[in-house]
Amino acid sequence: MKVPEWFHNERIQNIAPAKLQLLLNLAEQIEGKSQKEAMPVIMGAIASANRQRLNFTKDEFDLIFQIMKEGKSEEEKRQMDDALEKARKMMRGKGGR
C-alpha cells in the first residue's frame, strides 16, 4: 500500500499510533471510491474504532481532514466536508462528541 502524503505531516505525529493505523487502513479501503461508495466504509471504520475504544477528539478529527484536503480541488474539498459532516452526525448518534 502506498502511504498517503498526509500521513507524514508533522502535525499528526502526536496522534496515537493505533488511530493512525486505522486511518491508513481506511484510506486504502476508500481510495478511488466515490463519496457514495466510501460512506459505508467510513461508517464501518467509525464503528470499528468505537469497538476498539479508539475515540478521536474533535481537534484530531478536524486536523486530519484539514490535512487530507490540502491540495484538493474545491469540489473534492466540498465532498470531503459533506463526508465529514455525515461522519460527525453518525458519531454523535453513537455517543461521540
Buried (B, 14 or more C-beta within 10 A) or exposed (E): EEEBEBBEBEEBEEBEEEBBEBBBBBBEEBEEEEBEEBBEBBBEBBEEBBEEEBBBEEEBBEBBBBBBBEEEEEEEBEBBEEBBEBBBEBBEEEEBE
